[in-house]
Amino acid sequence: MIRKRLILALIVQLFLVLLFSGFYLQYRLQNVLEKELGSKLQSLAGSVAAQLDASLLTLLAPGDETTRLYRGMRQRLTDIAQSAELGRIMVFSN
């Protein structure tokens, strides 16, 4: 009887240790992955920004979808997105 209780207590303790260590590792790995993804996105955004001419982008306005400048910029952004395996690229101005 005592042997069964000791075995059960050991199994419960082992289960709790594994459970809490799993939660802790998941928390830590999630933070590491988020930081890594953030740094990669920042470096990618910097390289894309360096390839674009901001003064030309500010010339674009709604309705310019048929202009040569718009088509050229769109093609350049599409090429960058494909080479970097991105789903989409967004350009913002302030």
Secondary structure, DSSP 8 states (H G I E B T S, - for coil): -HHHHHHHHHHHHHHHHHHHHHHHHHHHHHHHHHHHHHHHHHHHHHHHHHHS-HHHHTT--TT-TTSHHHHHHHHHHHHHHHHTT-S-------
